[in-house]
Amino acid sequence: MLFVIAAAVVLGRAISQAKWLYVGALAFGLVTLFHPVEMALGTFAALLPFDKISALGDQSSTLTYLVGAASGAVLLGIGLAGRRLQQPPRAALWWTLLVLWGAATTLWALDQQVAFHSLPSFFALLMLYLVTVSFRVTEKELDWVVLLTIAGGCAAGLFVIYEFLHGGFYHATSMRGSLIIGHRETNPNSLADSLLLPMAFAIGSTIEMRRCLKKMLLFGGLIIIASSVLVTMSRGALLGVAVIMLVYFYRYRAGWRKLLLTCAPLLSLLLLMPDSFFLRWQEAFTTGGAGRLDIWQAGLWALKKHMLFGTGLGNFTVVYNDFAGYAPRFAGFSRDSHNTYLGIATELGLIGFLLFVAAVFSQFRAAGEARRSSVPPLMVAAEAACYAILVAGMFGDMLWDKTFWFSSMLLMLVSQVDKNRLSLLTKNCAYSDS
């Protein structure tokens, strides 16, 4: 109580002196004090689109990384103190085995220094995942996390649209929108992939919301996020958007007309796009997806040689140099795989790839068991986001991306809440019958 009073006094003094940065920091601290779970996970989710431009100091770490570490510590502390920790889902076992196998591959990695350099971030993501999916979150806490996820996507989207309309393009002449602050800019493909999660939840929240004003606000946020994805001109992310819509239409096939009213305005945004947007799609076949087909063909040669045990964690760029000349067109040296699945199979071998498949299958199976006969909008949103990111992963390296892992965390949290709701409903029905 004394702390709250002291904070209120300091906050009032900061407002009187117009020190708005301190006002924001103090207000954030007070909200976090009373809503630690929502702010811990929600802040991390809101910062995900800004991850690539949030490097601190020597750029060895990012603000998102520090917030993620703090979020894990907060959840662990509350979980232990409030006895809110539970046994993690089976998918957690597969993800753990995958990370441990990735760590084991450093022993025979082609470049051990590259492999060891990747380990801290990978273990940090795993620890945050394990703590989060083992935490018993309430439905109200989850709603706030989802809302902050959407808010983060809207904030990033507004920034991207503003920069695009004022001529701020990625690499100055690409005609592609991106997050650009000073000399820092986010790759449009990575940015668009990070917006798939808030977009999926914006659709689900719009469907679920009954109050007209909130529904309109959520729909406005959805338009902002969708517009920002379009101006990035990321072909992989747009395929992810198509997957999100397909998942929703499949799950709500009985009421597809109502869903069409939500999705139709998103399609109409295509009419506002410049000619360069459609030209980029026309060039996809002639350029081989900006050289991706050539990289994949060279990568397949590397995969054939290191199929069982892999080249070692983070070593695709290393082994690629040995096979770069095998591609029909030379795409340069030290190239990323630009395909999550090719990258996993090449770096971690067949064993690592099978562990990845088992982890993904296990989490969707858990979601299916929680869903049963009902179709909760947030469950559909979580599933749609994961499917969309998996599709976008066909054109980028996303296994160790924070958005990829957080989408898996949210799928498990939504499954947990829906499973508890279903269990409670079953008990109430049984009690009524008795």
N, C-alpha and C positions, 0 to 999 in steps of 0.2 A: 504494500500500500504506500509506504514511504517513497519507494522508487517511482511509483506512478505519479505521486504528487510532485516530486522533484522534476520528473520528466515534463509534466504539464507546465510547471513554472518556466523551465528552460524553453519549452516550445512557445509559450506566450512571449517571452523576451525575444526569441528569434523572429517571431512574426512582427513584433513592434519595430525591430531593426531591419526588416525586409531581407533577412538572410534566408532566402528561399531554399537553398541547398541544404542547410541545417534543418529547416522546417520539414523538408521531404524526408530526410534521414531519420529524424525523431518520430515523425508520424508513422513511417514504415516500421520503426522499432516497436512502437506502441501497439500497432496492429499485429505484428508478429508475436508480441508477448501474449496477447489474448487468443490469437488464432495461429499457433505455431505450425500445425500440420498443413493447413491450407497455404500459408505463406511459404513454407519450406518447399513443397513440391510445386506450388503454383508459380512462384518466382522463377524456379528453374525452368519450368515449361515456357513461361513468357519470354525468357531470354534465349531460348533455343534458336530462333531465326537470326539473332544477333551474334551467334557464337563465333563466327569466322572473323568478325571485326572487333571482338572484345578482348583482344590480346592485351596483357598487362606487362609493363616494363620491358624486359628483354624478349617478350613474346613466347617465353617458355611455358606459360600457362595463360588461361583465359578467365574472364570473370565468370563465365558459365561453369567452368571447371571448379572454381572456388565455391560458387553457390551450390553446386551439386554435392561437393564434399560436406559443406555445412548442412545441407538438407539431410544427407545420410546420417550425420551426427545427431541432428535434432530428432529424427524419427527413431533412431536407436535409443536415445536417451528417454524419450517419451514412452517408447515401447517397453523398455525395461522398468521404468518407474510406474507406469500405469498398467503393466501386465497386458499389453496390447500386441505382443508378438505371438505368432502362431507358426505352425509348420509351413514352409514354403511349398508352392505347387510343384508338381513333378517336372514341369518345364525348367524350373530352376536348377535341377540336377543336371539336365542336358546342357544348359548354358554354362554351368560350372565346369563340366567335363570338357566342353569346347575350349574354354579359356585355359584350363590346365594343359590340354593337349597343345594349344598354341604356345604356351610357355615351354613345354617339352621340346617343341621344334627348334627352339633357340640353340639346343645342343648340337644340331647338325645344320644349322642355317648357313647359307652361302656367305652371308655377311652377318656375323654375330653381333656386331656393334649396332647395326640397323634393327635387328630383332630385339636386343635388350633395351634399346631406346623406346620401343613401342610398349613394353610391358607395363610401366606404371599406369598409363592411361587405361589400358585394358582391364587391369585389376581394379582400378577405381570404378569403372563402369559396372563391373561385376558386383562389387560390394554394394554400390548404390542400388542395383537391381535386387540383390538378395534382401537387403534391409527393407526396401519398399514393398516387395511382394509378400514379405513375411509380416507386414504391419496390418493390423485390423483397422481399416479406414471406415469411417461412417459415410452414409449416403450424402449428408450435408457437406462434409469435408470434400468428398469427391466432386460434388457439384461446383464447389469453389475452385478446385484445381482445373476442372474443365473450363470454367469461365475465364480464368487467368490464361489458360492455353489459347483460347480464342482471342483474348485481349492482346496477347503478345503477337499473334498473327496479324491482327488489325493494325497494331502500331507499326510493325515492320512493313505491312502492305501500304499504309499511308505514306511512309517514308519513300518506298520504292516508286509509287505512283507520282509523288511530288518531284522526285529526281528525274523521272522519265519525261514528264511534261515540260521540265525546264532544261532538257538536253543533257542530263547527267547519265551517260551510258557507260556500261562496263567496257573497260579498255578504250574509253573515249569515242571510238568510231564503230562499235559493234551494233549499235541501235538496239541493244538489249538492256532492260532495266535491271538494277541491282541495288544493294545497300552500299552506299559510298560515303565514307566519312574521312575527309582529309585524303591521305594517301592510301587508306585501307579500303578495299572493296571485296565483296563476297562474290564468288563464282555464281552466276545466275542459276546454274543447274542445282548446286547445293542449296541455295536459297529457296528455290521453288520446291525442292524435296522437303525442306523443313516446314513449308506452309501446308503440306498435305494433311498433317495431323490436325491443326486448328480448323482447316476447311471441313474435314470430315465431321468434327464435333460441332461446327457451326451449323451444318445441315441437320444433324441429329437434335441439337438444342432448339432449332427453329421449329422442327416437327413437334417436339415434346412440349414447348412453351404454349400455354393457354392464354396468357394475358396479352392483349393486343399490342400495347406499347413495347413490352419486352420482346415480343415476337418480331416487331418491326425493327428494333435495334439490332437484334441478332441477324436478321436478314440483311440489314445494311452492312454489318460486319462481314457477312458471307460474300456480299458483292465486292467489298474492298479486297478481301483475301483472293477471291477468284480473279479479279482484275490484275492484281499484282503478280499472280502466277502467269497470267497471259503475257504481261509485258516483259517477263524474263525470257519468254520465247523458248523455254526448256521443253523439248519434245518428250523426253522421258517423263517429266512431271505431268505434262498434259495427258499422257497415257494413264498416269496414276489417277488423275482427276476422272477420266473416263471409267476407270475401275471402281472408284468410289461411287459414282452414279449407278453403275451396273449392280454393285452389291446392294445399294438401297432399293433399286427397282426389283431385285430378286427377293429381298426380305419382305418388301411391302407390295408384292405383286397384286395382292387383293385390292389395295387402294392406290394403284399406280396413277390414277388421274389427279389425286390430291398431291402426290409427290411431284408430278409433272409441273404443277404450278410453282413449285419451289425451284426446280432445275431449269425450266425453260428460260427464265431471265438470264441465267448463267451462260446459256448457249448464245443468247442474243448479244452478249458482249463481244463475240467474234466479229460482229459487224463493225465495231469501232476500232479494230486493229489495223495498223498500217500495212502497206503492201509487203514490207520487209518480213512481216510475220509469216505470210503465206509463201513467200519466196524461199524462206528458210526450210519449210516443209518440202517444197519442190526440189530443193538441192540435197535432200537427205540421201537419196539413192545415188546421185552422181558423186557425192563426196564420201560415200560410205559411212554416213553418220559422223561427219567431221573426223574421219580417219579411224573410227572405232573398228570397222570390219578388218582393217589391216592389222590393228593391234591384237584383235581377237585371234586372227589366224596365226600370228607369231606366238601368241600366248598358248595356243593349243599345242604347238610344237614343244614348248617348255613343259606343258602339263604331261605330255606323253613321256617325257624323260623323268619326271619327278612325281608320277601319279600316286604312288603308295604313301610315302611319308612327307612329300612336299619339299619346297625349297627353304622353308623356315618363315617364321612370322615376319610380315612386312617386306619380304624379299622378292615380290613380283617384279618390281622395278629393276632389281639387281639381275635376276635371271633373264629378264626381257632383253637386256643388252646382248646376250649370247644368241638370241634368235630374231633380233629385229630385222635382219636381212632376209628372213624367210617369208616375209609378207609380200604380197604382190606390189605394194607401193611402200617405200620406206617412210615410216611415220616418226622417225627420230629415236633417240636413245632415252633410257630411264623414264619410260611411260608407265602410268598407272594402268591397271587392267581395264578400267571403265566398264567393268561387269563384276558385280559382287560375287557371283557364283564361280566364275572363272578364277577370280582372285583367291577365293577360299580354297578351291580345289588345287590350285597351283602352289599356294603357300603352305597349306595344312594337309594336302594330300587327300586321298580317298577317305581315310579315317576321319579327318576333320570335317570333310564335306558331309559325311553320314551323320556325324554328331550335330551339325548345323540343321540338317533336314529333320532329325529327331526332335530338336528343340522347337523348331517352328511348328511341326505337326502336333507336338504335345500341347503347346499353348492354344492352338486353335481347337484342339479336342477339349481342353478345359473350358474354353468359352462356349463350345457347343453343349457341354453337360450343364452349364449354368443357365443357358438360354432356354432349353427345353421347348415347350410349346409357345411361350410368350415371345414377343419381339420388342424388347426394350430399345428405345432409340439410341441410348448411349452405348449399348452393347453393339448395335449395328455400326455405330460410328467408330468404335474401337476396332472392330473387325475390318471395316472398310479402309481405315487408315493403314492398318498393318498390311493388307493385301496391296494397297496402292504403293506403299513403300517397297514392298517386295518386287513389284513390277518396275518401279523406277530404278531399283537396284540392278536391273538388267543393263542399265546404261551408265552406271556410276558405282563407285566403291563405297558401300554404306554399312558394312558389317560393324565397324567400330565407330560409326557416327552416333552422336548423342540422341538425335531424333529417332533413329532406328530403335535404340534401347528403351527410350522413354515411351515410345508407342507400345512396345511389348509390356512395359510396366503398367501402363494404363489399361491394356487389355486384361491383364491379370487382376487389377484392382476392380475394374467394372465387373468382371466375372465373379469376384469375391462378393461384391455388394449384391449382385443379382441372385447369386446362390443363397446368400443369407436371407434375402427377401422371399425367395421361393420356399426356403425351409420354414420361415416364420409363417408364411401363408398356409403351408401344409399342416403345421401344428395347430393353427387357429381353426382350420377346417375340421381337423380331427377332434378338437375340443368341442366344437359346435355340434358335431354329430353325436358325441357322447352325452 
